[in-house]
Structures are given as C-alpha cells and as structure tokens.
Amino acid sequence: MTELPFLRDLGMILAAAAAVGLVARRARVPLILGYIAAGALVGPATGLVGASAAVETISEAGIALLLFLVGLELSVARIRDVGRVATLVGVAQLALTGALGWALARFLGFPDPQAALLALALAFSSTVIVVKVLEQTGALSAPHGRIAVGILLIQDVAVAVALTVLAGVAPEAAAAGSAGAAGGPPGVAALGRGIVEASIGMAALVALAAVGVLFVLPPLLRWLGRSLETLFVWSLTWCFGFIVAAGALGLSIEIGAFVAGVGLAQIDYNHELVRRVKPLADFFLAVFFVTLGIHMEFGAALTRWPEVLALSAFVLVGKPAVLMALIPRFGYGARTSFLSSLTLGQASEFSFVVAALALGAGLVGEDFVAVVGLVGLVTMGVSVVLIGAGEQIYDRAQRAGWLRPFRAPETRQPVAAPAFGGHVIVVGMNTLGRCLVEGFAARGQPVVAVDVDPAKLQGLPCARIQGSSDHRAVLAEAGLPRARLLVSALQIEDANNLLAYRASAAGIPSSIHAFDLALADELREYGASHVMLPKFDGIRRIALALRDAGVMD
C-alpha cells in the first residue's frame, strides 16, 4: 500500500524547495542556501514536515549522486592538467586551514572530536557555487578561475579520503556510544583499526573500478555508445553497483558513488554522462538540503552566535589569507593570487555532508549540525557577493596596501586557456563529416569536430569535442559565438533544424546537410545560410542548370 505520509512529506519538501528556490534565484542567492532555508521553514519553524526514514533515504541518494558527479569530473587527464600550483597549494591549504580551524574551534570551547570535524568541514570550498559564479562572470577560463577550479579538484580527491576516514571512525565511535560510560570513548587502537579496515576496503573498491575501466567498460561502451539513453541507465547501474559493493566492504555509500564516478570519468563518454546525470542529481540534492534544513536547530545555534561569527570570519577571511600566502610563491601576480583566494572563501556543500554523516554516526548532536549550517549559510551568501565584486575589492586592497604583507610579486601572469575563434565547427563525423574536417584542415583552417561517438573522433587532425549537439553546453564548449562557420553532416532532421536555428541566433553562418531534398526549405526557414543537397539530387540540379544554360543537351 502506498505510504501517503511519505508522499505528503515529499510533496511538501519539493513545494518548499520550488517556492524558496524561486525567491533565491530572483535574489541571486545560491540555491543551496534557499533549500536549507526551505527545510528550516517547513521543519523547525512550522513543524509541517518531519524527517521520515523514506525521505532520509532519498536525501542519502542525493549525496551519493553528488559524489558520483564529482567523480565524473575527475579524469586522470584533467587532474594532470591542473598543474603543480593546484596540487601543492590545494594540499597545503587543506593542511593549514585544517590546523588553524581546529585551533580556533578548541579556543571557542568545542571538544576535540567536534573541533576536528569542524576543521574538516570548513577546510573545503564549494565546487557548486564557485563554478556557477565563474561561469556567470565569464571567468572560468581566466587565470584565477583555472587555479580555483584546479584547487577544487584536489579538494574533491581529499573529500573521498576524508569520507574513508570518517567511515572507519564512525563504527568505533558508535560502538563506544552504545557501550555507555563503562565502554568509554574509543581508544586510539580501535580508531586505528577502523581506519585501516576502511582503507583496505577503499583499496579493494578502487581495484575493482580499475579492472572495470581496463577490461569491462571499453567493449561494453562501444556496444552501448550509439544509444545515449541506454548508456545513461547503465551508468546509474554502475554507480549503484559500487554503492552496494561499498556497503559490503564496510564503506559509506558516498565512497562507492565517488569511485564509480571516477571510473567512468576515464572513458570518452564522461562529459555526456555529466550532462544527463546532473538533472537527476539536482532533484535528489534538493531533497537532501531541504532535509538538512529540517534537522537544523537554529534556535540552539543562535545562542552560540559568537562561535558562528568567529567561524564565519575564519572561512571568509582566514581561508583566503592562507591561499594568498601560498599562491604567489608559484610565480603568480597579486591580482591573480587575490582573485583566486577570494573565489575559494566559503564553506562547501561537503561541509553539510560531513556534518550530516557525523550526526548519523552519533559523533555530534543537532546543535553542531546547526552551527555548521549557519556558517555555511553566512559564508556562501557573502562569498557570492564578494566574488562578484572581486575586481573592485582588489583595487581597493591594493591601494590601501593590504596586500603588501603577502609580498605577492607582479611576475609571470599565466595565460588563459586558449579559446576557439575564427574556426569552423563540423558536427557529425560520418563519411561526409570526416571529409569536410580533413578538407578544412588541409587548407589550414582551424576546425572543431563534434560527435557523440568518441570512436568517430579518433584520428582527426583537429580539436575534438565528444557530446550531443542538442546540448547548448557542447556548442558553447566548441566556441559557437566565435566561430566562422557551423557545418552539420548529420542525418537527423530535428538536430539539423536546431543547429540551423542556434547558428542563426548566434549570428554565425551555417551549412546544413539536407539528406532529403524535402528538408531543404525547412532548413532555410530555421536560418540555415547554405544547404548541402543529397548527392544524386545535387547532380540532377547541376545537370538541369547546365542544360538550361545550353552547356549540355
């Protein structure tokens, strides 16, 4: 029988998320903050919804899918590309911020276990917020944007390690808690044993993923690659298979989802999978953050407002100061160093994940979760404003001499990632598409080839982008607004119509393959500048034109 209370609670959660999320978007506030506020509204504020076991399960699926998405972004090539500065600064920042955060938490009166968890939760920055704000401001490919994203990638790897350690500590802490006063807190040996067991489980899971990537995925994906819908369903099967495996090995479901994502990130379809998994993950994450807001006892947290303010100031000022002291040592100038540091000055969505997992393991109480939640709300909201005004803040800081203690040298300024421009985009690597690409390249024309099948992109003498041209993000990555020409060799009517329309909207001429003569007029209506006719129809038209001109009988 259907659980009507569960459906009612889920409906209330989604309605609150939609309503408050709409207000958050209008106010240009991060959606995560809106979702948490929605949870506080329907939970502690009004008592309309309680966190049922079924809703908790859905929210856990949201965490798993978030980690799965993070893993999908972590291809080995991309990690290698972030460079020396991101790796060294990322590791050093986590260590220094963690140590300083622990010292501050102890000074504020938090006991050792909570101080360690606070330091861990506040050391990370928000991948979701940073990437979205950088995209909105057009700074994703700027030097400071590339450094910030690189450091976030290193932090994402550290998240997996932290969750592994937490998975090892939590069972021992829970066992000690159930033993009561006689059992006492878990000893160092017990904690060490838990961490070792979790590490062994993690190694086994990684080995399983490596075997899958090397021997199972390539032939399977070559078979499935033509159907993106089947590939999407299979990727979720892979994800939840690793979740089950992680549970069998005594690890958290988040670890299983992360390792599954990293495994799929090593294949050529990962960008397309990210685009397809993200809407599903957004739904589950909305439920997770609203549920997190339901758990937060803001009344208890507000009585600790001095601690909340001190921790928020540490995240907003202390974390960027640590980064500002590190980044210039790698030859970056004051502006790049300052903007990179300012961009990472907020708590992370993983701060909430760590707090929620610690609460579930019995390591902390709901007041601790509320403190972390308030710090996250404050720092994320303020950080969005600061990032948007970064250039003005830098100018004022430079004039006031505030950057002088960091001794940021005005030396090498790294060059932004090369952007496409004045190039030809060719969509569809069938025989016609490959011939066009090779012809353009032979004439020295820069070309970007786009196809959903990575096998068809192999061996082409040009830049290659794997993905469906139906997605705006694929055409944006191919540099459509800066292209000289868009050419489609596809034999898909709807896709060709959409490409003609988008090229016309961007003011870019297009040449579209009308694989059926009846489609030519429709393509012109959608804005195609030129229509490539089918071979036999084209020959017939040429013959008729020559006959009308009297050149041939």
N, C-alpha and C positions, 0 to 999 in steps of 0.2 A: 504494500500500500504506500502511496506517495506520502512523504513526510511534509505535510503542509506547513508546520512551523519553520522547517528549514527553508522551504521556498519563500515563505513570508520574510524571514530574516535576510535571505539572499537578495530578494527584491528590494527591501529597504536599503540594504548596503549599496546596491547598484544605483538606486534612485538618488541616494545621498551623494554618492560619488559623481554622478552625472550633474546634479544641480550645483554642488560646490565646485566641481571641476570646471563648469562653465564660468562661474564667477572668477575662479583662479585664472583662467585663460584671458578673460576680459581685463583682469587686473595685472596681467603679465607676471603672475606668481607661478612658480613651478607646480606642476600637477601633483607631485608627491605631497607637497605641503597641503594642497587642497584636499587630497584623500584622507590624510591624517586628521585634518580639521573636521571632515565629514564624519569620521569614526568617533571623534570626541563629541560631535553634535548628537548622533543617534545613540551613543553609548552612555558615557558618564553624565553628559549634560541633560539628557531627556529620559534615558533608560528604555528607549524603544527597542533596542536590539542588544541581546547578549551574545557572547562569542560561543556558539554551539560547536560541538565536535565536528559536524559536517562542514561548517564554514571554516573552521580551523584547518581542515584537510585541504579545502580549496586554496586557502591562503598559503599553505605549505607548497602546493603545486606552483603557486606564483613565484615563490623563492627559487624553486628548482628550475623553472623556466628562465628566470632572470640569470641564474648561474649558467644555464645552457647557452643563452645568448652571449654572455660574456665569453664563454669558452669558444663559441663560433667565431669570435673576432680575433682569437689568439693563434693565428697561423704562425708556424716557425719562421717563415719568411718575414712576416710583419714584426715579430719580436726582434729578429736580427736587424731589421731596418730602423728600429727606434734609436739605435746607436749607443755609444758609450755614455753620453751625458744622461740619457733617460735611465739607463740601467744603474749607474753608480749613484746618481742623485736620488733616484727612486728608493734604492736600498738604504742609503744614508739618511734620507728624510724620514723613512719609516722608523729607523732605529732611534734617531734623535728626538723625533716627535713623540714616539712611544715612551722614551725615558723621561722627557720633560712632562708629558701628560701624566705619567704615573706619579712623579714627584709632586705635581700640582694637586692631584686627587688626594694624595696622602696628606698634604698640607691642609686641604679642605675638610679632612676628617673621614674620608672614605677608608674602610678597612682594606687590607692588602688585596684580597681576591677581587673586590669591586674596583679598586684603583687600577689593577691590571686590565680588567675588562674595559674600563673607561678609556685607558690609554690605547688599547687595541681598537675600540670603536671609533675614537676620534682621530686616529692616525691616517685613516683613508679619506680620500676626496671623492666627490660624486661624479662618476662617469656619465650618468644620465644628464645631469644639469650642465656640466662643462661642455660636453659635445653639442647639446642642443643650443646653448648660448653662443658657442663659437660658430656653429652653422648659421645662426640668425644674424650674427655680426659679420659674417664673411671672413672670419679669422682662422678657420680650421686649417688652412694651408700656410698661414703666416708662421714665421719662426717660433713665436711664443706659443702658438696653437699646436704646432708639431711637438714641441718639447712637452707641453702639458699632456697631450694625448699619449706620448711615449711613457711618461711617468705613470699615467693612469693604467697603462698596460702592465707595467711592472707591479703596481699595486694590485691589479686583478690576480696576478700569479700569487702574490702574497696572501690574498684573501683565501685562496684554496689551501695554502699551508696553515693559515690561522684556523680555518674550519676543521682541518685534520686534527690539529692540536686540541681544539675545543671538543671534538668528537671523542678524543682519548681521555680528556679530563672529566667530561660530564658524567659518564657512568660511575667513575670512582667517587665523585662528589655526591651523586645521587645515592649511592650505596652508603656513604658515610652519613648522609642526612637521614636515611631510613633506619640506621643503626641507633640513632639518638645520641644522647650525651655519652653513653658508655662507649660508643664507637669512636666518637671524636671526629675531627676533620681528617680527611685522607692524608696519609703521610707522603713524603717525597717518593718513597719506593713505589707506593701504589699509583701515584700520579705518573711516575716514570714508566711503570709497566703499562698503564693505559695509553700513554703517548706512543710507546714502542709498538704496541699492538695496532694502534690506528695507523702508524707509519707503514707497518708491514702490509696492512690491508690496502693502504693507498698505493704502495708499490705494486701489489698484485693487480689492482684495478688499472693502473697505468700500463702494466704489461699486457693485460687483456686488450686495452684500447690499441696498443701498438701492434699486436697481432692482427686485430681487425683492420687497422689502417693499411698494413702492409699486404695482407693476403685475402681479406674478405671484401673490403669496401671497393677496391678498383673494379673487379669483374662485375660485382653486383650493381654498381652505379652506372657502369657502361650499359648494362641491360635496362636499368630503370631511367636513365638520363633523359629519354625522349618524353617521358611523362612527368612533368613537374609536380602534379598533384600526387602521384604515387610516390615520388621522391620525398615530398613533404611528409606524408603519412609514415613512410618508412623511417625518416629521420626522427620522428617522435617515438617510433617503436624502439629505435636505437637508444634514445635518451632514457626512456622508462625502463628499458632492459638494464642499463647501467645503474639506474636508481635501485632496482631490485638487487643487482649484484652488490652494490654498496651496502645495502641493508644486511645482506648475507655475510658480508665481511666485517660487520660491526661499525660501519661508517655512516655519516649522515647522508640524507638524500641529496643535499646540496652538492656534496663532493661527487656523487655519482653523475649528477647532471652536468657539472663543470667538466669532468673528464670526458664525458660523452661529447660535449660541445667542442673541446679541444681536439678530439679525434676527428670529428667531421670538418674542423677548420683546416685540416691538412689536405683536403680534397679540393677539386676545382669548382665545386658547386656551392661553396660555403656562403658566398655573397647572396646568391638567390635564396638559400635557406634562411639567412638572417631576415630578409625581407618578408618571407612567408611566415616565419615563426613569430615575428615581433607583434603582429596584431593579437595573436592568441595569448602571448605573454602579457601584453598590456591589460587584457581582461583580468587575468589571474592576479597580476600585480595590483590592480585597483582594489580587488578584494583583500589582498594581503595588507596594504597600507591602511585601508579603512578599518580592518580588523585590529591592526596595531593601534590605531587611534582609540578603538573601543577599550583596549587593555590599559590605556594610559590614565593614571590617576593624577590629573593635572592639579587637583587641589592639594595633594600631598607634595607635588613637585614645586608648586608656587610658594610653599612655606620654606623651600630651600632656594629661594631666588638668588641669594648671594653666590651660591655654588654654580647655579645656572649661568649667571652673568660672567663669573670668572672663567668658566669652561668655554663659554661662547667667545669671550675676548681672546682666549688662548687659540681657538681654532681660527678666528678671523684675522688675528694679528701675529700670534706666535708661529703658526704653521707657515704662513708666507715669509716670515722673517727667517726661519730655518732654511727655506728654499732659496731666499735671496742671498743668504750667506754661502750657499753651495753652488748655484748655477754659474755665477761669474768666474769661478775657478776653472771652468772649462772653456774660457775664452769668449763668453757671450757678453754683450754690452749691457749697460744699465737698463735701457728700455726693454729689451727682450727678457732680461732676467726679472725685472719688476713685473711685467705683464704676465709672464709665466707663473710667477709666485702668487700674484693676486688671483689668477684664474683658479688656483687649487685651494683657495682659502674657505672651505666649507666642510661640514660633515658629509658622510657618504650615505647612500641608501643601505650600504652594508653595515653602517652603524646600527640601523634599526634591526637588520638581520641578526647581528651578533647579540644585541640586547634581547631579541625575541628567543633566540636559541638558548641563551643563558637563563632566561626566565623559565623556558620549558624544561631545562635540566635541573631547576631548583637552585641554581647558583645565586640568583638575585631575586628581589621582590619587585612588585609592580611599580613602586616608587622610583626604583632605579631606572626601569624602562621609561617612566615619565620624564625623568631628568634627561636621559639621552634623547628622548623625543623632543623636548623643549629646546635643547641645544641644537638639534638638527633643524627644527623649525626656524629658529633665530638665524643660524649661520647660513642656511640655504637661501632664505629670503633676502638677507642683507647682501650675500655674495652675488646674487644675480644683479642687484643694483650696482655693486662695486665693479663687477666685470664690465657692465655696460658703460660705466664712466671711467674705465681704466686709463685712457689716454689723458684725460683731464687731471686725474689723481696723480699720474706720473709727472706731468708738467709741474704741478704744484709741489710735489715732493722733491723734485729736482731743484726747483728754485729755492725752496726752503732749506736745502742742504740735508734733508733727512736720509738720503741715500749714501751720504759720504762715509758713514761708519762701515758700510758693506764693501767699500772700495771696489765697486763694480767697474772694471776697466772698459773704456769705449774702444774695444779692439774689434776682432772679427765679428761681423754680423752674418749669421748663416743665411744662405739664400733659400727662399721659399721653394717648396716642391714645384717642379716645372708644371705649368698649366698648358693644356692644349689650346691652340689658337691658329686660325687660318688653315685648318685641316679639313679633310673630308671624312665624314662618318659613313661607313658602309655597314648596313645591318643585314644579317643573313649570309652565312658562309656556305651556301650551296655552290654548285659549279659556277654560276654567274657571279656570285658574290666574291669568290676567291679570284676569279679572273679580273674583276674590277679592282680588287685590292692590289694584286700583283701589277696590274697596268698602271695604276696611280703611283705605286712605289717605284716602279721602273722609271717614271718620269720625274722623280724627285719630289713628288707631292706627299706631304705628311698625311698619314691615314690612321684612323682608329677603326678597328674591326670589332663588331659586336655580334655575339651569338649566344644562345642559351646552352649550347653543347660545347664544352671545353675541348672535346676531341677535334671539332671542326676548326678550332682556332690555332691548333698546333702547326708550327712551321711557317706561319705567315710573317712576312718581313715588315711588320708594323706593330704599333701598340695594340693590345688586345684587351677587351673587357667582356667577361662572361656574365650574362644575365639576360633577363627578358626585356625587350624594348618597350613592353607595356608599362614598365615602371618608370616614373619620372626620374627617380634617383639614378637609374642606369644611364639615361640620356644626359643628366647633369654631370655624371662622372665622365662621360665621353666628351663633355665640353660643348654641348649643342649651341648655347648662346654665342659662342666664339668661333663656331665652325664656318667654313667657307661653303660647304655643300653637304646635304644629307642624302644618301643613296640607300634605297631599300631593294634588296634582291629577293625578299620574302615572297612566298606564295600563300600568304594568309590575308584574306580580304580585310578583316577588321583591324589587324595590326598595321597594314599599309595605310588604311584610312586615318588611323590615329597618328601615325608618323607624319603623314602629309599635313594634318591639322596642326600638330605641335611644331613642326618646322615653320609653317606659315605664321603661327602665333609668335614664334621667336624671331621672325624676320629673316629666316635662313632659307635660301632656295633649296628645292628638293627634287630628286629624280626617283620616281617610284615605279616598280615593276608591275605593269598591268598584265598579269599572267593569263587573263581572259580579256578579250577585246571589249567585252561589255562593261568592264570595270573602269575603262579609261575616263569616261565623262564624270563618273562619280569621284574619282581621284582628283580631277581638276576642281570639282566643286569643293572638295575638302582643302584645297590650297596647293596641290602639287604643281610645281613650276614646270616640270617635264615628266612625261610618261613614257616608260620603256615598254614598247609593244611586244607581244609574243613573236617569236622568230618567224613563223610562217605568215602571220598577219602582217608583219613588217615587210617581209619580202613582197607580199602581194601588193601592199600600198606603194612600195617603191616602184614595182613594175607598172602599176596604174599611172603613177606620176610620170614615169618615163614615156609611157605610151601617149599620155595627154600632151607631153612636150614634143612629141614627134620624134623622140630619140630612137624608139624601137616600135616595131609593129605589134 
